[in-house]
Amino acid sequence: MNRKSEAGRLKEHILEALSVSPEPMTFGKLGKILTDRFGTERKVFKKAVDDLMAAGELTYTYRHGCSFIEKSFAKPARVSEHIVLVPYGMQFSGDPGDVVIKIRHGISFGSGDHPTTRLALRGIEEVFCETGLLINENSSSALDIGTGSGVLAIACLLFGVKRATGIDTDSCARKEARENAEINGLGNRIEISDVPVSKIEGEFSIVTANLRYPTLINLYPVMIDLTGIDSRLVFSGIKVSEADELSRFYSKEHFRCLWEEKEKDWAGFVFKRI
């Protein structure tokens, strides 16, 4: 094996280690994993990390006085077979059938750098590509609870839903969601609101919620009211340790689980109203 291919394999191992780790990785911890597993020399590992940083594949983040190495989302990132997140202002030529979502990076949750956002987007893709949700009617609609950047509502619209509503209690999130809707050419098809979910009226073809387990459990009666027969729920924000219990809870009467996927320590679901 030549030096170039060895370097390429090492970079693949670095990206894979970061993808499967349930916790953020420091430079030292990541290096130890590569050394223990493959006998990688420190200087070789450092060069591979530097190359990945220069290529925009990795970035350093700083939290609680400590620096971590994470995958970078400052470049187009394919988060599923069809969905690609593209930073606003960056050119991207996708493949036929790609759903390209432009996101202006801000302070709101939902830029794609967290597993729960990626799981929710994969769940939305599953709904429209695999589970057979009919969206040809002019009345098709989506509701995104806790919309953040608006990325989930935008994804639903780009897959064919006619109208979407995103709700959030955070005024900064609502502003950023409106901006993201505009830069994707969807400002006239999405409503961003601070109306509490308990006050939302009507039935939706798809309801998305990237929220924690206790909140999703408490929202069960509301989810019944917001959906009709054959509607879909897309959930994320659930720890793997909570996944089985949430699935059993939602599957006990009004919903059936169609899809489940895990990334790192998080789980995502698609449920069908029956």
N, C-alpha and C positions, 0 to 999 in steps of 0.2 A: 504494500500500500504506500503511495507516495505522500510527501509531506502535505500537499494541498488537500488531498482527500482526508488525511488524518485531521487536519484543521477543521474541515467541513463537518466531519463526524463529531468532533468535540463541541462545535457550536450547536449541533443538533442535540447533543446530550445536555448541554447547558439549558437550552430552551425547554427541553422535555422535563428536566428536573424542576424548573420554575413552574411549569404548567401543572404538575401533579402535586406540588407541595401545598399542604393545607394552610401553611403559615408563610408570612413574608420571609425572604432569605437575605441574610447579610452576605457580603463578599466572602468573609471567612467561612461561614457555614456552607455556602455553595461550593467553595473550593475544597473543603474537607470531604464533601460527598463525592466530588469528582475524583479526588485523590484516593479515597478508600475504594471506590468502585472500579476505577480504570488506571490508577497509578499515575494520574496526570501531574506533571511538574508544575509548581506554582507559577513560574515565569511563562509557561505555555498557556496555562489557564488564564493568567492576567491578559496576555495578548489576545486570546479569543474573546474575552469579555470586552476589551477595548475595541476590538473590531466590530463586535455586535453593537456597542454603544455608538460608534461612528456611523454605522449603517442604519441607525434609528430603530434597531430591533429591541434594544434594552434601554432602560433609563434608571437613574438613581432617584429614590424618593426618601424623604426625611420625616420621621415620625418619632415623637417621644425622645428626641435627642439621639436617634440612631438612624443610620443610613441603610437602605435596603435596595437590592437589585430586583427590578420587576420588568415585565414585558412592556414595551412602549406602545402607546396608542396615539402617538404624534404622527403616525403615517397610516395609510389605508390598512384596515385590519379585517380579514375575513373571519367572522365569528360563527358562521354556519355554512352549509353548502351554497346557499344563495345570497345571504346577507353580508354586505360589506359596509363597515363604518369608515367614513372618510372625513378627516378634519376639514372644516370649512376653509375654502380658499385653495385647497390642494387638488390638483388634477388627477383624475383616475379614469382609466379605460377598463371597464369591467368586461366580463364574459356575457354572452347572450343568456338571458334569464336571471342575471344578477339583480338584486334589490339593493340599490346604493342609497345609503342614508348619510347625508351631510350633517355633521354635528360641530357646533361651535363650542369648544371646550370652555366651561365655566365652573362655577362652584357647585352646581346642582349635581345630584347623583344621576348616573345613567349615561356616562360617556363611553362605556364598553370596557373599562379597565377592571371591572369587578366581575367575578364569576356569576353573580346573581343576574346581572344585566344580560350577559351572554346566554345564560340558561333561559331567561324569559324570551329573548329573541329567537332562540332555537325552538321554543315552545310555540311561538307565533308561526314560525315557518312550518312546523309540524301540522298546525291547524289548517293552514291553507294549501299545503302540498300533499299531505298524507291522510288526514282524518276526514276529508270530504265536506268541509263546511261550505254550504251554498251561499255565495255572496253576490249573485247576479241581480238580486232585487234592489230597487232603489232605496228601500228602507233599511238596508244593512248598516249596522252601526257598531262602534267600539267604545268602550269606557275604560280608561286607564286610571286606576286609583293610586294616588301618590305619584303623579306623573314625572316629577323631577325634570330632567332635560326634555321630556316629551318623546323620547326615542321609541317607546313601545307603541304609543298612539300613531306616530309617524309610520312605523313599520306596518301596522294594520292597514293604514290608508294606501301605502304603496303596494300591498298585496291585493288591494281591490275593494276594501270596505269603503262605502260612500261617504260616511261622516264619522267623526270621532270626537269624544269629549275627554279632556284630561283634567283631573282635579288635584289640587295640592294646597296645603295650608301655608306654604312658604311663598311669599311674594317674589323673592328672587328666582325661585324655581319657575313660577308662572311666567315671569318675564323672559327667562331663557327658553322655556318651552315654546312661547309664541315666536321668538326669534328663530328657533330651529325649524318650526313649521313654515315660516316665511322663506327661509333659505332653501327649503325643499319644495317650494312652490305649492304649499298646502294650506296657506293661511286662511283661505276661504272655506276649507272643509273641516277645520278643527276648532273646537271651542275650548279655551283654557279657563278654568273657573276655580273659585275658592268655596264653592257650595259643598257642604259636608255630604259624604256619601249617603248618609241616612235621609237626605233631602232630595236625592236624585230620583227622578221619576222615569218610567218607561222601561222597556225591555231592550236588551242589547244582544247583538249577534255574538260578540266576544267581549269578555271582561278580563282585563289584565291587572295584575297586582304583584309588585315586587315588594312584599312586606314580610315582617317576621311572623313566626308561627302563632303566637297568642292573638295577634291582630286578625289573622286569617280565620282562626277558630271563631273569634267573636263576630266576624262578618258573615258567618254562615247564613243566618236568616236573611240578611240583606242580599246575599248572592242569589238566594231563591227568588226574591222579589225582582231582581234586576235581569233575570234570564227567563227565556221561554224554552220550550222543548227544542232540542238540538243546538241550543246555544253552547258556547265553549267558555271555559275558564282557563286562563293561563296564569299559573302561580310560580313565583320564585321567592327567594329570601328565606328558605327553609333549611335549617341545618340537617345534615344527613341523619343525625341521631333522632330528629323529629319527624322524618319523612314517612315512616310506616304509620305512625299514629295519625298524622294529618290525612294520609290517603284513606285509612279506615274510616276516619270521621266523616270525610266528604263523600265517601262511597256508600254510606249506610242506607241512603234512601233516594235522594233527588239527583245524584250525580254518579257518573261512572268514570273511572280513571282510564284514559286512553294512552297516556304517554308519561314516562318518568325518565329523567336523566340526571346524572350527578357530575359535578365538576369540583375538584378539591373537596372541601367539607360542606358543599351546598347541594341542594336538590331543586329541581324544577318539575312542574306537573302540568298536564292538560287534562281537564275534566269535561265531560259532555253532560248536559242537562237531559235527563230522561223522563 
